[in-house]
Amino acid sequence: MDLHQRLTALIDARYERSAAKLAERLNIHPNTFRGYLSEEGQEKIKFSVLAQILEITPGLSRDWLLFGEGQMFRGEMARSAEGQGSPAVSTPMADTIREAEIVLRRAGASEQSVWTAVHSLAHDRMGHTPEPDTEADNRKAGNNG
């Protein structure tokens, strides 16, 4: 399932089948967000938008959103969403991401560094992931240009 298909499935599951509702929560113009919901448009979505979707959607699995691995929702959210008691699926990519996170957090890495590492892993494994939001990164770092 491609990223745009996962976004559409999430909208159907949690945002009343309304891309505009999710766009509003993200402070993105609805037409801009709808543009991401196609095979061509998914290439334009910023990594920071996906991070924000993860922040505002309780229980959403990062592995599912970013890589299409496992279930849409984690733990109790997954069981209640699917009406069954099976745990979230463990996959080689998800396990690699979790291990990298543990190592980075123990080393004192910032949240941004963890996201950058996840992006790099995804790029290496899958050939393409959303581009990092360098404009937002520059703003956070205090750079103006």
Residue pairs with C-beta under 8 A, 6 or more apart in sequence:
1 9
1 68
2 39
2 42
2 68
3 42
3 45
3 68
3 130
4 36
4 37
4 38
4 39
4 41
4 42
6 64
6 65
6 68
6 72
7 36
7 37
7 42
7 53
8 19
8 37
9 72
10 22
10 53
10 57
10 60
10 65
10 72
11 17
11 18
11 19
11 21
11 22
13 72
13 81
14 57
14 60
15 21
15 22
15 25
19 30
19 33
19 34
19 37
20 30
20 33
20 34
22 33
22 53
23 29
23 30
23 32
23 33
23 34
24 30
25 56
26 33
26 49
26 52
26 53
26 56
28 49
35 41
35 44
36 42
36 44
36 45
36 49
42 130
43 128
43 130
45 130
46 130
46 131
46 132
46 133
46 136
47 115
47 119
47 129
47 130
47 131
47 132
47 133
48 132
48 133
48 136
49 130
49 133
50 65
50 66
50 130
51 115
53 60
53 65
54 60
54 62
54 65
58 77
59 73
59 74
59 75
59 76
59 77
59 78
59 81
60 72
60 73
60 74
60 77
61 70
61 71
61 72
61 73
61 74
61 78
61 88
62 97
62 118
63 69
63 70
63 91
63 93
63 94
63 97
64 70
64 71
64 72
64 73
66 118
66 122
66 129
67 93
67 94
67 97
67 122
67 125
67 126
69 89
69 91
69 93
69 94
70 88
70 89
70 90
70 91
70 94
71 78
71 81
71 82
71 88
71 89
72 78
72 81
73 81
74 88
75 87
75 88
78 86
78 87
78 88
79 85
79 86
93 121
93 122
93 125
96 121
96 125
97 118
97 121
100 114
100 117
100 118
100 121
101 114
101 117
101 118
104 113
104 114
104 117
105 114
109 117
112 137
112 140
116 132
119 129
119 130
119 132
122 129
123 129
138 144
138 145
